[in-house]
Amino acid sequence: MIGLTHGSMTKFILVLTPLVLLMPFGLDLYVPSIPLIGNDLGASTQEMQMTLSGFLACFAFSQLFFGPISDAYGRVKIAFVGGGLFIFGSALAMFSTSFEMFFLGRIIQAAGACAGYVVTFAIIRDCYPGDSSAPMYSYINGIIAFSPILAPALGTALDIHFGWHSGFLFLTALGVLSIISVKYYYKETLNKSDRLPVNIKVFKRYISFLKKPSFILYALSSGTGISYLFVFASISPIVLLEILHLPKETFGLYFSFMGVSYMIGSFIGGKLSQSLSVRSMLILGHSIAVLGGVFSLIWHHYYGLSALGFVIPMLPIGIGGTLCLGASTSGALEPFPKSAASATAMFGLIQSLTAASVGAIVVSLGVTSSLPIGYTAVLMSSTMLILFLLLNAVTDSGDINQVNESNEVLMKGNR
């Protein structure tokens, strides 16, 4: 068995990749098949959209369970549970004969994907403490961001040649691969002396996270970045396939624009995190997302709805959103070194619920153009910019007060 150390970053990333991909592939792979699955199962467009928001909502709440369990029993056991649940959920969805059965499969998939996600980020926190975690978070988020490029294209190809069921067969195999990678190439990183028992203190830990305004703000910031991907995933089948009537073969190409933006943002974030502070990175990311949203609105105003007008503005929106992911995660988890998984769970709950809520609101208002993604980027990232600038002002003021108080103490001591 090969342990993960600071000197084996490539090996570290490769071992964790199947585990962390359960979530994005589970979310994105079947998106091109949503209309066909709905027809086969007799489900409406709104019901099929529920399989996206339901997946994300279950993923969010499951983190409150898997976070403390991982802190109590270690990373390996929870990784096995996550892989097993994902395999079972994928198989159930693959053999579904009704919408209810399919929806249940998606919920079980989400629970398994959640366990893999929580364990992945907790392992990073175990192995890369302090500021050294920011580049790792950015690289892992870059892997996650690759999903919108590969998953829809792969899902489209599988759907066309083998039917939509084959996509869930692929996801089943991915679950198996995640278990194999953990069993043979990972050594437990959470020492028994650092483990935390599961009891009433778990809920107190959750409350302690929520008592830190900066933690909540970082989580909302990350949720804002994720919401751009989720809104795009939710409305792209409607805009590209139902409104613009594009061939399904081209869906993966257009959908990949968001993935490309997230990959670029992750690469840039990994580099800039070595020279910029967390908050500077967030201010930069949200500023770029606002500009992307304005670009989207201007394009639609002058040229109307088109495929390029829908996807090209996603490049700056996605880049800005991705810059916020690694920095937000690092800023939120840094104060909680001994409860990394529990902190990740609460962080992920706020993050995922933010994205799911935004996506549900956008779809419920009706989608007839590309305007929803532009308005979402402008409104949400503008709000985040204001909040972070206020937080900086408050923090700077607090630092000044602390310096003044220290000076007063020194002067009294000298007297």
N, C-alpha and C positions, 0 to 999 in steps of 0.2 A: 504494500500500500504506500502511496506517495503522499507525503505531507505537503501542505502549501506554506511557503515561506515568502519573505520579502524579496528574495532573489529569484523567484520563479513566477514573475507576473504573467508571462504568456501561458504557462501551464495553469496558473490560477484562473485566468479568464476562460480557457478552453474547458476546464472541468465544470465551471459554473454555468457555461453557456446553455446546455440543454435544460438545466433547471430554471434559469431565468426566462427562457423562451416560451415556457408553458403559458405564461400570461399573454404576451403579445400575439403569439401564433393562435392561441385559443380564441382571441378576440378578433383577429383580422382574416384568418385563412378562409372562413366560410362566407365573408361579406359578399363576394361576387355571386354566390349561390343563393342569397337570401330570397330573391323573387321566385326561383325555381323550388326551393324548399317550401316556401309558403304555398305555392300551387299544389305540390304533392301532399302536403299535410292539411290543406284546406284552411290555412291561416291568413288573416288579413295583413296588410302592410304594417299597421300599428302593432299587431301582435308580434310580428317578426322583429320589429324594432325593440320590443320588450326583451327579446333574447340577447340583445346587446346591453341594454341598460340593466337588465336583471343580472347578467354575468358580472358587470362592473359593481353593482350594489352588493352582491354576495361576496365578491372578492374583497370589497371594502370591509364589511362586518366580520368576515372570517379572520381578518388580521388581528382582531382583538382576542381571538382564541389562540391562534397559532403563535403569536408573539410571545406571550408568557410561557406557553408550553415549551417553546424552543429555549427560552432562558432557563427553564427548569430541568429539561431532559436532554439538552444538547441539540446540535444541528442535524446529525446524521438520521436519527429516528424520525424527525419531523420531515426531512427530505424524502424518506421512504414512504411515509404516509401521504405526502403530497403527490408523489408520482403515482401511487396506487389509486388515489381518488381520481386523478386526471385520466388514467387509463380506463377506469370504470365509467366515468362520465362520458368520455369520447365514444366508448363502445355503445353505451345506452343511446346517445344521440344518433349514432350510425344506424342502429337498428330500429329507430323510432317509426311508429305507425300512426302517431297522432301528435298534435302540437303540444299537448300536455306532457307527453313522454319526452319529446325533444327538449322542452323547456327545463324539465327536471335534469336531463343529461347536462344541459348547459350550466345549471346551478352547481352540480357536483363537479364539473370541470373547473368552474371558478374557484371552488373551495380548494381543490388540488393545486391549481395554479397559484393561489394565494400562499399556500404553505411553501412552495418553491421560491416565491418572491421574497417572503419574509426571511427565510433561511439564507438566501443569497446575500441580501444586504446586511444581515447580521454577521455573516462570515467576513464580509469586507471590513465591518467595524471591528471584529475580533483581530484581524490580521494587519489592518492599516489604521492605527489610531491617529487622532489629531488631524492636522491639515493634510497629511499624506493620503487621507481617504478621498478627498475631492477628485483627484484625477481618476481614481478607480471607479468612483460613482459615475463620472462622465463617460468612461470607456464602456461600462456595463450598460448605461443608458444608450450609448451608441449602438450596442448590440440589439437592445430592445428596439431602437429606432430603425434598424435594418428590416424589421418585420413588415412595416408598411410597403417596403419595396418588394420583398420576396414573397411574403405570404399571399397577398391577393393574386399575384401572377401565378404562383404555384396552385392556388385554389382554383383559379380560372382554368388552367391547363388540366387539372385533375377532373374538374366538373365536365369540361367539354369531351374529354376522352374516356372517362370512366364513370361519370355521374357524381353527384354531390356527396354520396356516401363515402367515396374514396378519400375525400378530404379529412373525414373523421377517422378513417383508418390510418392516415398519415399521422394525425395527432396522437392516436393510440401508440404508434411506434415511437413518437417523440417522448411520450411518458416513460416507455420502457428504457429508452436511451438515458433519460435523466437518472433513473435508478441505477443503471449500470455505471455511469460516470461517478456517482457518489460512492457506490459500494467498492469500486476497485481503485479509485484515484483520489480519494479525499480522506483525510484524517481529521478527527474531531478537533475543532479549534477552541471550544469553550471548556475551560478547565472545570473540574468538579467543584473546586473551591470557590469558583465565581458564579455558580449556578444559584438561581433564586427560586424558592419554593412557590408553588401555586396556592395562594390563599387570599384572604381579604386584602392583604397588602398589594395584590395585583391591581385592584380597583383604585387603591390609594395612589399607586404609581401612575395610573392613567390620569387621575385628577391632578397629580403634580405636574404632568406634562401640560395640561390645559391651563394651569396657573401661570404659565410663561407666555405672555403675549407674543414674544418673538417666535416661539415654537409654532404657535397657531398661524402666524403670518407666513413663516417659511412653508408650512404645509399648504396653505391657501395659494401661495405663489407657485409651488410645484403643481398643485391641482389646476391652476390656470394654464400652465404649459401643457399638461396632459389633456385638458379640455379641448384644445385646438385639434389634437389628433382625434379625439373621440367624436367631436362634432363633425369633423370631416368624414370619418368612417360612417357616421350615422346618416349623413345626407348625401354622400357621394352616389350610392345606388339610385337614389331618387333623382338627383340632378343629372347624372351621366347616362343612366340606363332608361329611366322612365320619362324624363322631360326632354333630354337631348337625343334619346334613342340611339346612342352609340352602340356599335357591335360589342358583344361581351368580350371578344378577343382583345379589344383595346383598353378594357377597364383597368387591368393591372398596370398598364403603362401610365395612364393618367393618375391612378391612385398612388403611384410610386413617387410623385412629386413631394408629398408630405414626408415619405421615408427618406428621400434624398436630403430634404431640409433638416431633418432630425439627425442624420448622419453627419452633415456638415457642422451643425450646431454642436454636436457631441465632440467632434474633433477640435473645433475651435475652443470649446469650453475646457477640454483637457489641457490645452496649451495655455490659455489665459488664466486658468486657475492657479498657475504657478507664480503669476505676477500681480493679479488683481485680488482684492479682498472679496469675500462672499457677497457682501452687499453691493459693492461696485459691479460685480458680475450680474447681479439681479437687476440693477438699474439699467445696465446696458441691454440685457436680454429683453426686458419689458419695453424699452424704448424702440428696439428693432421690431418687436411684435406690433406695436402701435403703428409704426410707419407702414408695415405690411398690411394692416387692416385698412389704413387710409388708401393705400395703393389699390386694394381690392374694391373699395367703394367707388373710387374715381374711375377705375376701369369699367365697372358695371354701369356707371352713370353715362359715360360717353359711348360705350360700345355694346351695351346690353349683355345678355347671358350668352356665354360660349364656353366650350370646354377649356380653352387656354385661359380665358378670363377667370375661370373657377380655380384652376390648379397653379398657375404661375405665381399669383400673390401668396400662395401657401409657402413658397420658399422662404421669404423673410419672416412670415408669421411662425413657421416651424422652427427656423433657426433661432429666433428670439425666444420661443417657448422652450427649446431644448437647452439654451444657455442657463435657463432658470432651474432646470431639473437637478443637475449635480450640485450646484451651489446651494440650492434650497435644502437638499438632503443633508449635505455636510453641515450647514448652519444649524439645522434642527436637531441632529443626533449628537453633535459634539458634546453638549453638557451632560449626556447620559451614558458614560462608557460602560457601566456595569449592568445596564438594562437596555442594551442595544435593540434586541428583538421586540421588546414591549414598546419602546419608543418608536421603532419602525412601524409597529402595528397601528399605533394611534396616528402617526404621521400619514401612513397609507390610507387609513380610514378617512381622514379629512381630505386627502388628495383625491381619492377615488370618488367619494361622495360629491366633491366639487365638480369633477368632470362629468359624473353621471347626471347630476342635477342640471348642469348647463345643457348637456345633450338632450335630456328629456324635455326641457323647456323649449329649446329650439325646434325640436320635431313637433311638439304639441302646438306650436304657433303656426305650423304649416310651412312647407318648403316649396317655393316656386322659383327660386333664383339662387345666386351665390351670395346674396347680401347677408344672410345669417352669419357666415364665418367672418366677414369683414367687421360687422357690428360687434361680434363677440370679442374679437381681438382688440378693437379700439376701446370698448367699454371696460373689459376686465383688466387689461394690462395698464390702462390709464389709472384705474383704481389702485392697482398694486404699486405703481410708481409713487402715487401720492402717499400711500401708507408707509412705504420704505423711506421716503424722504422725511416723513414725520418721525419714524423710528430713529433715523440717524440724528435728527435734531434733538430728540429726547435723550438719546444715548450720549451725544456730545455734551449736552447740558449736565447730565448725571456725572460724566467724567470730570467736568470742570468743578462741580460741587464737591466731588470726592477729593480733588486736588486742594481746593480751598480749605476743606475740613482737615486734611492732613497737615497743611501749612499752619493752621491755627493750633493744632495739637503740638507741633514742633515748637512754635513760638512760646506756648505756655510752658513746655518742658524747659526751654532755655531760660525762662524767667525764674 
